């Protein structure tokens, strides 16, 4: 019997490699809930506003990622609305 054939192999730093351990059921939901409502922009030209000085950076990154997942195209721009600095994201395709 070799070391690999044993039920487990002890390693340094308290790490143990084991076999025949059952994988638990997936507890995550079937789809991830989007952080921003890009999925609600069902028509070209629709948009939403997010207040905050860093909002454009957050929306721009999410717009690209969500666009790939939803097979749509979005764009985010920094805007001032009612004296509130923030960003607005539009669906463009």
N, C-alpha and C positions, 0 to 999 in steps of 0.2 A: 504494500500500500504506500503510495507516494504522499507527499504533503498536500498536494492539490486534491487528492481523493478524500481527504478528511472533510468533515462537515464545515469547518471554518479554518481560516488561516489568520493567526494573530500578526498584526503589524505593529510598527512603532506608533507612538502617540495615542494608543488606545483604540486605533481603528481596527475593526475586524471585518474580514471579507467572509460572507456567508452564502450558502446556496439553499434552495428549497424554501425560501421565505415567500409567502404569497403576497402579491401586489394588491394593495387596498383599492376599493372602488373609487372612481373619479368623483370628487365632491364638487367640482366646479360646474357652473351652469353650462348649457350647450353653446351659448354665445356670450361674448364679453359685452358688458354694458359700456357704451361709448361715454367718454368723459365730457364731450361737447356734442351738441345736437346736430352734427353733420348729416345724420340719417334722416332728419326732419326736413332738410332742404330738398324737397322733392322736385322743384322746378328751377330751371336756370334763371338767375336773377334774384332768387330768395337769399336772405342773409340773416345773420344774428350778430348782436353786439355783446362784447365782453369788456367790462371796465377793468382798468389796471394799467400801470406803466409798462409791465412786462407782458401784457396780453398778446401783443403781436407775435412775439417769439413763440409763445405757447401754442397759439392758434396756427401759426404757419407750419410748425412741425406736425401737429395733429391733422391739419388739412391735407398734407401730402400722404400721410399714413392712411387716413380714412378714405381718401380718394382712391388709393390703390385697392383697398378692401371692398369699397362700394362701387368700383368701376365708374367713378365720377371725377370731376376736377373742381377744386376749390382754390380760392385765393384769399389771403388775409392782408389787410392794410390797417395801419395805425390811423385813428380818427379821433376827433373831439366832438362829442355829442352832448349838448346841454351843459357845457363847461366841464364835462367829465372826459378825461383822457382814457382811451382804451383802444380796442381793435374791433374791426368788423370782418366777418368771414362771409364770402359770397360763393354760391355755386355758379361756375362759369361753363361747365359742360356736363 
